[in-house]
Amino acid sequence: MCPGPGPGSSSGGGDGEGNGEGGLLATLKVERVRWHPDKIQHRYGGLGIEEVVMRSVTEVFQIVDHMWNEEREKQA
């Protein structure tokens, strides 16, 4: 049996197109909160997070934040 698009998928090629830009914006918003450096520091700071890890977290946050801001501007 060949795997196909799951429930709720668009009838397109399964590449995410047709799912609506609102879905992307919502996902980026969730990821933006998840990767916020202050939240990571608060949640895991007691474990002694290395500086290199926090720099990586900050980089991921900045990328997601940039994508989120671009999507918001496109939808405005």
Residue pairs with C-beta under 8 A, 6 or more apart in sequence:
4 14
5 11
5 14
9 19
10 16
10 17
10 18
10 19
11 18
12 18
16 24
21 71
21 74
21 75
22 75
24 71
25 68
25 71
25 72
25 75
28 64
28 67
28 68
28 71
29 68
31 64
32 61
32 64
32 65
32 68
33 39
35 57
35 60
35 61
35 64
36 61
37 54
37 57
37 58
37 61
40 49
40 54
40 57
41 49
41 54
